[in-house]
Amino acid sequence: MATKGDSLEEARQNLKEAVEGYIESVQQANEEKEFIPRPVPEQVVEKYFRKFN
């Protein structure tokens, strides 16, 4: 999933809204059982968040 905004805060908010919308659509389609998020290695998460701190 990707997003953009005029500021980092706006991009984060847009991403949050996109994820929420996706989850809502999965729930409305009764596809929760098929919705299995893949685990992300902790190292990947740490590397990602270091870019923004």
C-alpha positions in Angstrom: 0.0 0.0 0.0 1.3 3.4 -0.8 0.2 7.0 -0.1 1.3 10.6 -0.4 0.5 13.9 1.1 1.8 17.5 1.3 3.4 16.7 4.6 4.6 13.6 6.4 1.6 13.9 8.8 -0.8 14.1 5.9 0.7 11.0 4.3 0.5 9.1 7.5 -3.2 10.1 7.9 -3.9 9.1 4.3 -2.2 5.7 4.9 -4.3 5.1 8.1 -7.5 5.9 6.2 -6.5 3.6 3.4 -5.8 0.7 5.7 -9.1 1.3 7.6 -11.0 1.4 4.4 -9.4 -1.9 3.3 -10.2 -3.6 6.5 -13.8 -2.3 6.4 -14.2 -3.7 2.8 -12.9 -7.1 3.9 -15.4 -7.2 6.8 -18.3 -6.1 4.6 -17.5 -8.8 2.1 -17.3 -11.4 4.9 -13.8 -12.3 3.9 -12.2 -12.2 7.3 -11.2 -15.8 7.1 -9.3 -15.2 3.9 -7.7 -12.1 5.3 -4.6 -13.5 6.8 -2.0 -10.7 7.3 1.6 -11.9 6.8 3.9 -11.3 9.7 6.6 -8.8 9.2 10.0 -9.5 10.7 10.8 -7.1 13.5 14.0 -6.0 11.8 12.0 -4.8 8.8 9.7 -2.8 11.0 12.6 -1.2 12.9 14.4 -0.3 9.7 11.2 1.3 8.3 10.4 3.4 11.4 14.0 4.6 11.8 13.5 6.4 8.5 10.8 8.6 10.1 12.4 9.3 13.5 
